Amino acid sequence: MNKNILFFISSLQGGAENQLYKIFELLKKENNVRYIVAKNKISNQNIVGLNKKKTFFSIFGLTREIITFKPDILFTTLPTPNLLNVLLKKTWFFSYRSVCRIANYNIHLKTTRFIIKNADILYFNSLENLNIYAKAFPSFKNKFVYLNNIINSDNKIISKSPSNTKIKALTASRLVQNKGIDLAIKAMNEISHLDVSLDIYGEGMEAEYLKSISKNPNITFKGYSDNFNNIWGSYNLFLLPSRKEGMSNALIEAQFNNIFSIVSDCRTGNKEIIELTNNGICFPTDNYLELKNCIVKFYNSKILSKNSHNTIFENFSEKNAKSILRRTVTI
């Protein structure tokens, strides 16, 4: 059934934003869709940027879009867009279905209960996170639905080039405190093996600080990359040292490419992926010495990566996501 679906997000960068755009792409062939971005200045047939410094300042622009487009569904992700989604429906008595995607462990935010109470449906990309919220808000758990992250179906596995005697590791994330890149650097500073290297992909407010604490010459800052399809084949180890995480797209892609992964056991998502594929290990969150030990163990034991590609493809496909969307919001 063809519907008017309005998507609203803070910016065009970030894992949660990337996933919302994939849902937009997935649904646009069979529905009338429009994508509103709070902080970017962009305008074409389906995407409109409101060019605001803060997401909340876009409330009036979003209201105008709702009045003009008359959506059947307003689809958002992340705390502030989710708040605006339910707030506008409640105050203006709009008739759209308020669909909010919970992409991280934000249960203690002051706005969480208001969003949970007033949304029509809440999608979670982590079963662990869904269960945590269901325990905290049992009277609303009938609204909670697991919706998998989507891996690009046209991604191709690139044959691995690193030799068996060398460890070429990478991290890929925003360079902010929650991502724990400082832990990876501190761990590498403790490792003197010339055959163990780490490439750090990403940009963020901690970039200069991270460079200042990097003492190992085998650490390289590679900057931002928007396409890893041809990069994964150069590595045989992926590090995800997050202090806080949702369902990491980078971890899913690493596992899609059969790359052994060492990840923190933080809430939520990391353990879920490793338990699913059995192609990696977890270390205690915020413990860089344990991360170092895991890297050294991987180097010394010559652990072989397992074939996790098929498992990831089956569990994070467009087909799965579309089936869930059709079943729960009748798209």
C-alpha positions in Angstrom: 0.0 0.0 0.0 1.5 3.3 -1.1 2.0 5.8 1.8 3.4 9.2 2.4 6.5 8.7 4.6 8.5 11.6 6.1 12.0 10.9 7.4 13.6 13.3 9.8 17.2 13.2 11.0 19.8 15.6 12.5 22.6 15.3 9.9 23.9 13.2 7.0 26.8 11.7 9.0 26.8 8.9 11.6 25.8 5.3 11.9 22.2 5.9 12.9 21.7 8.4 10.2 23.2 6.0 7.7 20.7 3.3 8.7 17.7 5.7 8.5 18.8 6.7 5.0 19.0 3.0 4.0 15.4 2.6 5.2 14.5 5.6 3.1 16.1 4.0 0.1 14.4 0.7 0.8 10.9 2.2 0.9 11.1 5.0 -1.7 10.2 2.8 -4.7 6.8 1.8 -3.4 5.9 4.9 -1.4 5.9 8.7 -1.5 8.9 9.6 0.6 10.6 12.8 1.8 13.9 13.1 3.8 14.4 16.1 6.1 17.8 16.9 7.5 18.0 19.4 10.3 21.7 20.6 10.1 22.6 20.4 6.4 21.8 22.7 3.6 20.7 20.6 0.7 17.6 20.5 -1.6 16.5 18.1 -4.3 13.3 16.2 -5.2 13.3 14.0 -2.1 15.8 15.5 0.4 15.5 18.9 2.1 18.1 20.5 4.5 16.8 23.0 7.0 20.4 24.3 7.7 20.0 24.8 11.5 22.9 24.8 14.0 20.9 22.6 16.4 18.4 19.9 15.7 15.7 21.3 18.0 15.8 24.7 16.1 14.4 22.9 13.1 11.0 22.4 14.9 9.2 25.1 12.8 10.7 23.9 9.5 9.7 20.3 10.3 6.2 21.5 11.2 5.9 23.2 7.8 7.0 20.0 6.0 4.4 18.0 8.0 1.6 20.4 7.1 2.7 20.4 3.4 3.5 16.7 2.9 0.8 15.3 5.1 2.7 12.1 6.1 1.0 8.9 7.1 4.2 8.0 8.9 7.0 10.2 10.5 10.1 8.1 10.9 13.0 9.3 13.1 16.0 8.1 14.9 18.3 9.5 17.7 16.9 11.3 20.9 16.2 14.9 19.6 14.5 13.9 16.3 12.5 11.3 18.2 11.5 13.9 20.7 10.3 16.3 18.0 8.4 13.4 16.3 6.2 12.7 19.3 6.1 16.3 20.6 4.7 17.7 17.4 2.1 15.0 17.1 1.0 15.5 20.7 0.8 19.3 20.6 -0.6 19.8 17.0 -2.8 16.7 17.0 -1.2 15.5 13.7 -2.6 12.2 12.5 0.6 10.5 11.3 2.0 7.4 12.9 4.9 8.3 15.1 7.7 5.8 14.4 10.9 6.2 16.4 14.1 4.1 16.0 16.2 3.6 19.2 19.8 3.3 18.0 21.7 3.5 21.3 21.5 2.9 25.1 19.9 6.3 26.1 17.5 5.0 28.7 18.5 7.5 31.3 17.9 10.6 29.3 15.1 12.8 30.7 13.2 12.7 27.4 13.2 8.9 27.1 10.0 8.1 28.9 8.1 10.9 27.0 9.2 9.4 23.7 8.4 5.8 24.8 5.0 6.8 26.1 3.9 8.8 23.0 5.4 7.0 20.1 3.2 4.6 18.1 6.0 2.1 17.4 9.6 1.9 18.6 12.2 0.0 16.6 15.4 -1.3 18.2 18.4 -2.5 16.2 19.7 -4.4 19.2 17.8 -7.2 21.0 19.8 -6.6 24.1 18.7 -2.9 24.1 15.1 -3.9 23.4 15.1 -6.2 26.4 16.6 -3.6 28.6 14.0 -1.0 27.6 11.2 -3.6 28.0 12.3 -4.3 31.5 12.4 -0.6 32.3 9.1 0.2 30.6 7.0 -3.0 30.8 3.6 -1.2 30.1 4.9 0.0 26.7 6.8 -3.1 25.5 4.0 -4.0 23.1 5.3 -1.1 21.0 8.8 -2.5 20.9 10.0 -4.2 17.7 13.4 -5.4 16.6 14.5 -4.0 13.2 17.8 -5.2 11.9 20.5 -2.8 10.6 20.9 -3.2 6.8 24.1 -4.3 5.2 24.5 -3.3 1.6 23.7 -6.3 -0.5 26.0 -5.3 -3.3 29.1 -5.3 -1.1 31.8 -7.7 -2.3 34.3 -9.5 -0.1 37.8 -8.4 -1.1 40.5 -11.1 -0.8 42.8 -10.5 2.2 46.3 -9.2 1.5 48.0 -9.1 4.9 50.4 -12.0 5.5 49.8 -14.5 8.2 52.8 -13.1 10.2 51.6 -9.5 10.3 48.6 -8.0 12.1 47.0 -5.1 10.3 44.2 -3.7 12.4 41.8 -0.9 11.9 39.2 1.1 13.8 36.5 3.1 12.0 34.3 5.6 14.0 33.8 9.2 15.0 36.8 10.3 17.1 34.8 11.1 20.2 35.1 9.9 23.8 32.3 7.3 23.7 34.0 5.4 20.9 37.1 4.6 23.1 39.7 5.2 20.4 42.0 6.4 23.2 41.9 2.9 24.6 43.1 1.4 21.3 45.9 3.9 21.2 47.0 3.2 24.8 46.9 -0.5 24.1 49.0 -0.1 21.0 51.5 2.1 23.0 52.1 -1.0 25.1 52.9 -3.2 22.1 56.4 -3.1 20.7 55.9 -5.7 17.9 56.8 -4.2 14.6 54.4 -6.7 12.9 51.3 -5.2 14.7 49.9 -2.0 13.2 46.7 0.1 13.6 45.1 2.4 11.1 42.5 4.8 12.6 39.7 6.0 10.2 37.5 8.8 11.3 37.2 12.5 12.3 35.9 14.2 15.4 36.5 16.6 18.2 39.1 14.3 19.9 41.4 14.0 16.8 44.2 16.3 18.1 44.1 14.8 21.6 44.3 11.3 20.2 47.2 12.2 18.0 49.0 13.7 21.0 48.8 10.5 23.0 49.9 8.2 20.1 53.4 7.0 20.8 53.6 3.9 18.7 54.9 4.6 15.1 52.8 1.8 13.8 49.6 3.9 14.5 48.4 5.8 11.5 45.5 8.3 11.3 43.8 7.8 8.0 41.1 10.5 8.3 37.5 10.1 7.1 36.4 7.6 4.5 32.9 7.2 3.2 33.5 4.0 1.3 35.2 0.9 2.9 34.3 -1.5 0.2 37.9 -1.6 -1.1 39.6 -1.1 2.3 38.5 -4.1 4.3 40.7 -6.4 2.2 43.9 -4.8 3.5 43.2 -5.8 7.1 42.9 -8.9 9.2 41.8 -7.5 12.6 39.1 -5.0 13.5 39.0 -3.1 16.9 35.9 -1.7 18.5 36.8 -0.3 21.9 33.6 1.6 22.6 32.6 2.8 26.0 29.0 3.2 24.6 27.7 1.7 21.4 24.5 1.0 19.6 24.6 -1.6 16.8 27.9 -0.8 15.1 27.7 -0.6 11.3 31.5 -0.9 11.1 31.5 -4.1 13.2 28.7 -5.6 11.0 30.8 -4.7 7.9 34.0 -6.2 9.4 32.1 -9.4 10.1 30.5 -9.3 6.7 34.1 -9.4 5.4 35.2 -12.3 7.7 37.5 -10.0 9.7 38.3 -11.2 13.3 37.1 -8.5 15.7 38.1 -7.5 19.2 35.3 -5.5 20.8 34.4 -4.1 24.2 31.6 -5.7 26.1 29.7 -2.4 26.6 26.0 -2.1 26.2 24.6 -2.7 23.5 25.2 -4.6 20.3 28.9 -5.6 20.4 28.5 -8.8 22.3 25.4 -9.6 20.2 27.3 -9.6 17.0 30.3 -11.7 18.3 27.9 -14.2 19.9 26.1 -14.5 16.6 29.2 -15.0 14.4 31.7 -16.4 16.9 34.4 -14.5 14.9 35.9 -12.4 17.6 36.4 -11.8 21.3 35.2 -9.3 23.9 37.3 -7.4 26.5 36.1 -5.5 29.5 34.9 -2.0 28.7 37.4 0.8 29.4 40.3 -1.6 30.1 43.0 -0.9 27.6 45.4 -3.4 29.2 42.9 -6.2 28.5 42.6 -4.9 25.0 46.4 -5.0 24.7 46.3 -8.6 26.0 43.7 -9.6 23.4 45.7 -8.1 20.5 48.9 -9.8 21.7 47.0 -13.1 22.1 45.6 -12.8 18.6 49.2 -12.1 17.3 50.8 -14.9 19.2 48.2 -17.6 18.6 47.6 -16.9 15.0 43.9 -17.2 15.5 42.2 -17.8 12.1 39.2 -15.7 11.2 35.9 -17.6 10.7 33.5 -17.3 7.8 31.0 -14.9 9.3 29.9 -13.5 5.9 26.8 -15.7 5.4 25.6 -15.2 8.9 25.7 -11.4 8.6 24.1 -11.5 5.2 21.2 -13.6 6.5 20.6 -11.5 9.6 21.1 -8.0 8.3 19.5 -8.1 4.9 17.2 -5.6 3.2 14.7 -8.5 2.8 14.6 -9.0 6.6 14.1 -5.3 7.3 11.4 -4.9 4.7 9.5 -7.9 6.0 9.5 -6.4 9.5 8.4 -3.0 8.3 5.6 -4.5 6.2 4.4 -6.5 9.2 4.6 -3.8 11.8 3.6 -0.5 10.0 1.9 -2.1 7.0 4.2 -0.5 4.5 
